[in-house]
């Protein structure tokens, strides 16, 4: 079985700046691997090892994302795909989901695993969108796995309760970083890590209409929320009635 695992390179800081179109200026900040995605890669490798399968690691993003693929690929991935196409700059949820759904078909994956959400977006909708396009089952926000097989038993929270489910493939899983502790590759693994293969939109069987995201959504403004709270310390008040009177004076 082939497992497609998705990873994203995200800003390594919360001190972000934005362009006029509301898109994060990613080139001006240090970058790191999305925390949930590292554990997604580890889980994919553990499942592949138990069923004699293989892991295909993929990302979509700028040139710098290839470095991330090389690092994660050394953990034990069979191959790496870097979808790199200028036409995808600023791609929205629907366009991104269509790209990864097409990639899942291209590599003949039987399972897709990705992080529960990206640190720079926190939307958490991509896994469900991919599953919908593929017509596969989707299990979201998996926190742990109890059976590493082709149909693993996963644990997630549903309505505040711990729930177990047996995965029926083909399927899409989204996982938290608690699902598995990422291994640290040794020197030989790093040296033998697969080189990322760059793919463009033309390499995928994808409906071009799905990529017309400019008309679908537009970010008009992004700003940090500033909270201002009124506060005051009173001294010498001995009764609640006096305290209540002081509150009324201050407009509370």
Secondary structure as GFF3:
##gff-version 3
##sequence-region A 1 252
A	DSSP	beta_strand	2	6	.	.	.	ID=ss1
A	DSSP	beta_strand	9	11	.	.	.	ID=ss2
A	DSSP	three_ten_helix	26	28	.	.	.	ID=ss3
A	DSSP	beta_strand	31	33	.	.	.	ID=ss4
A	DSSP	alpha_helix	35	51	.	.	.	ID=ss5
A	DSSP	beta_strand	54	60	.	.	.	ID=ss6
A	DSSP	alpha_helix	65	73	.	.	.	ID=ss7
A	DSSP	beta_strand	79	83	.	.	.	ID=ss8
A	DSSP	three_ten_helix	86	88	.	.	.	ID=ss9
A	DSSP	alpha_helix	93	106	.	.	.	ID=ss10
A	DSSP	beta_strand	111	115	.	.	.	ID=ss11
A	DSSP	alpha_helix	126	134	.	.	.	ID=ss12
A	DSSP	beta_strand	137	147	.	.	.	ID=ss13
A	DSSP	beta_strand	153	158	.	.	.	ID=ss14
A	DSSP	beta_strand	161	166	.	.	.	ID=ss15
A	DSSP	beta_strand	171	175	.	.	.	ID=ss16
A	DSSP	three_ten_helix	177	179	.	.	.	ID=ss17
A	DSSP	alpha_helix	187	191	.	.	.	ID=ss18
A	DSSP	beta_strand	197	199	.	.	.	ID=ss19
A	DSSP	three_ten_helix	201	203	.	.	.	ID=ss20
A	DSSP	three_ten_helix	208	211	.	.	.	ID=ss21
A	DSSP	three_ten_helix	213	215	.	.	.	ID=ss22
A	DSSP	alpha_helix	240	250	.	.	.	ID=ss23
###
